[in-house]
């Protein structure tokens, strides 16, 4: 029969090992990064492109461990402004070491917890000018057992336009180069990292009277999608003619509760897409670009079991002590 003293020692040992195992989970880390960088976006057409009302939008948000989401503001960093004049940025947590490099992947565990996003648009889209649009988001949780870090940003451009110059139909082509990179990694079980991106180009009918499709057939009126390109992922709409995509700009990259790292890094490539659109018709053109990342650290079942075993061992040891 086991003596009270020996039982107390065994219970103490069980609790110590279990609690040490749980404490080992406290260094779990998750990190994620996503960027899409569009350069030299240009439109060309066989007709005359008359842009009526151009608009651009930029948003950047960051949230860390329940703190209210911060909205993007003009980045005050001279370094950031020198590289990308007009960049907006949102950051939560330890931002002092990362604010100068919003579009550069920092790698895992370079500083304590943070959430950062940034958006930048330069130039304008027309028949004779080009535009650049960069978005990036990155988060990290390190040295913590429970936490949540997320950041999202968007960049968009849009305008109403009309094609003129004779005929009822004209070809319009979009061309640009793009760089994309996504990383999602976890250091130990019990954490989750997700990175995603999306890039979509669309043209819709913007008048009450019907628009023509590429075959010259009258379609439904206002709001009909004539051209929709989720770049590199899929196409929709009967008026989509052709596309060349070096890789997808709509790719998820996640790593769920599995130690390791997923890396989507195709580099830089060229993209072109062509649609046949009606002339002498008011149309709406839009680009939507989004990057989103999230890192979550929670006690996993194994960690909870270790914690329970440790607490049970301590409880048994105290009970035997009282009986003794």
N, C-alpha and C positions, 0 to 999 in steps of 0.2 A: 504494500500500500504506500502511495506517495505521501511523504510528510508534508505538513503545512508549509514549512520553510522551502522545501524543494518546489512545491506547487507555485509558491509566490515567485520564486526565481524564474520558473518556466514561463509563467504568465507575464512577468516583466520583460523577458526576452522576446516573447511573441509581440508584445505591444511595441517594443523598441524597433524591431525589424520592420513591422508593419508601418509604423509612423515614419521611419526613415524612407521606406519605399514610397509613401505618399509625398514626403517632402521632396523626393527626387523629381516628382512631377512638376514642382514649382518652377523649374527652369524650362518648361516647355515653351516653345516659341513658334509663331506663325508670321509669315511675311508674304506680301504680294505686290506686284507691280504690273502696270499696263500702260502702254503708250501707243498712240497712232499719230504719225507725223506726215501730213499731206503737203507736198511741195509742187509749185508750178501748175496748179489746177487751171486749165484753160478750156474754153468752148470754141468750137469752130463749126461753121455751117455754110451750106451752099446758098443761103439767102442772106438777108440783112437782119441782124439781131438787134431789136430795139428793146432795151431794158427800161421798164417803166417805174418800178418802185423797189430798189434794193434794200435789204435789211440784213443785219448780222446779229447773232446772239452768242453770249458766252456765260457759262456758269461754272462754279467750282465750289464744292462743299467738302467738309471734313468733320468727322465725329470720332471721339475717343472716350471709351469707358463711360458712356452715359452723359458726357458733357454735351451741351446743346450744339447742334450742327452749326458750323460757322460758314457764312457765305463768302464767296470769293471777292477780294478787293485788289486794287492795283498793287502789285508786288513792289515794296519800297526798296528792295535790294538794288543797288547800282549795278552789280554784276548781272543780275537777272534782266534788268532793263537794257543793259548794253547788248546782251545777247539776243533778247526778244522784246523790243520796245512795246509797251502796252500789255504785257503778260499780266493776267490776274491769277491770284493764288489764294488758297485757303489752307490753313495748317493748324493742327491741334497737337499738343504734347511737346516733346523736345524738338523744337523747330530751328534752334540756333545753328545747327550744323548742316541743315538741309535746304534752307530757304534760297540759297544761291544757285541751286541746281535742280529746279523743278522738273526738267525733262531728262535727267540722267538717272539711271538705275544705280542705287547706292549699295545694293547687295544686302544680305541678311546681317542683323545684329551689328550695325554700325553705330547705333545710338539707342537709348531706351525708347519706349513706346512713342509712336507718332502716327499721324494720319495727314496726308498731304495730297492736294490736287491742284492742277494748273491748266490754264487754257490760253491760247494765243492765236490771233488771226492777223494776217498782214496782207496788204494789197486788196484788190477787188476783182471780181469776175466780170469779164465782158468779152467782146469779140476781139479785142486788141490787148487786153491786160490779163495777168495771171494773179493767183492768190495762194497763200500758204495758210495752213491751219494745223496747229499742234495741240494735242491734249495728252495729259499724263496724270496718273494717280498711283500712289504707293502708300502702304501701311505696314506697320510692324508691331507685334506684341512680343516682348522678351522679358524673361524673369518674372512672369506672373502666371498664376493658375487660372484666374477667371478674368476675362476682359473681352472687349469688342472694339475693333477699330475699322472704320470704313471711310472711303472717299469716292466721290463720283464727280465727273465733269462732262460738260457738253460744249460743242461748238457747232454753230449752224449758220448757214447762209441761204438766203432766199430772195426771190424777186418775181414780179410779174413781167411778162415779156410778150412780144409779138414778132413773128417772122414775116418779113415782107420781101418783095422783089420778084414777083411773078410766080405763077403756078399755084397749085392747091396744096402741095406737100413739099417738104424740104428735109434734108438730113441734118441732124445736129450731133456732134461728137464731143464727148468729154474726155480729156486726157490729163494725166498727172502721174507723179511718182509718189511712192509711199514707203515709209519705214514703220514697222511694227515690232513690238517685243512684249511678251507677257511672261511673268514668272509667278509661280505659286508654290510655296514650300512650307513644310512643317518639320520641326526638329525632333519632336517626340509625340507619342500618342496623346490624344485628348485635345487636339487643336485642329482648326479648319482654316484653309486659305483658299480664296477664290479670286480669279482675275478674268475679266471679260472685256470685249470691245464690240462696237458695232459701227458700221458706216453704210449709209443708204443715200442714194440719189433718186429723186422722183420728179416727174412732170405730170401735172394734172390740168384738166380743162377748167377755165376760170370765167366762163361766161354762160349766160342762161341758154342761149341757142346751142345746139349740139356741136361737138367737135368731130373731126374726121379721123378715122384710124389710118394706118399706113396703106390700106387698100382703097382709101377714098370713100369708105362707108361711114355714114353718120352714126356716131355713138350717142350714149346718153349725155345729158347736159352737165351743168356745173358739178365739179368734184370728181368726174371720171378720171381714173388713173390711166394715163397714156404710156407711161414709162416708169418702171420701178426696178432699181438695181441694188440689191444687197450685195455689195461688191465681193466677188469671189465665193459667195455662198449659194445664191440662187437668183433667178430672174423671174419676173412675173409680168403679165400684161401682154396682149397680142401684138403690141407695137414695138416690142424690144427686138432690135435687129441683130446686133452682134456685140461681143465683149471679149476682151483679152485681159486676164487678171493673173499677175505673177503668183499670187497666193490670196488666201482669204483675209478680209478685214472684219470678219464676223465670226471669230473663233473663240470659244470658251477654253479656259485653262484652269483646272481646279485640282486640288489635292486634299482629299477629305479624310481626316483622321489617319493618315498614313505617312510615317516618316519618309522624307525624301523631297525631291523638287521636280516640278514640271516646268519646262521651258519651251515656249513657242517663240522662235527667233529666226524667221525666214529672211530677215535683213531688209534690203531695199529692192523694190521692183517697179515695173512700169504697168500702167493700167489705161485701157481705152474702152469706151462704150459708145455705141451709135444707135440713134433712134430716128425713125421717120415721123415727123410731126406736121400738123396742119399749119398752113400759113394764114395770115390775116385773121388770126384768132388769138384772144387773150388767154395766155397760159401761165401757170405758176410753176416755178422751178425751186427745188429745195434740196439742201444737203443736211443730213443729221449725223453727227459724229459724237460718240460717247465712249468713255472708258470708266470702268468701275472695278474696285477691289474691296475685299473684305477679309478680315482676320478675326477669328473667334477662338478663345481659349476657355474650355469648360472642364470640370472634373469628369474624367471618363469613368465608366463602370468599374474598371479594375482599380482605379485610384480610390473610388468610394469604398470598394470592398476592403482595400488595405487600411483605409481610415477606420472602417467599422471594426476590423480585426484588432487594430491597435487600441481603440477605445474599449473593446470588449476585454482585451487582456488587462488593461489598466483597471477595469471594473472588477474583474475576478481577483486580481492581486489585492485590491483594497478590501474586498469582501472577506478573503481568507485572513487578512490581517486583523479584521475586526473579530472574526471567529476565534482566531488564535489568542 
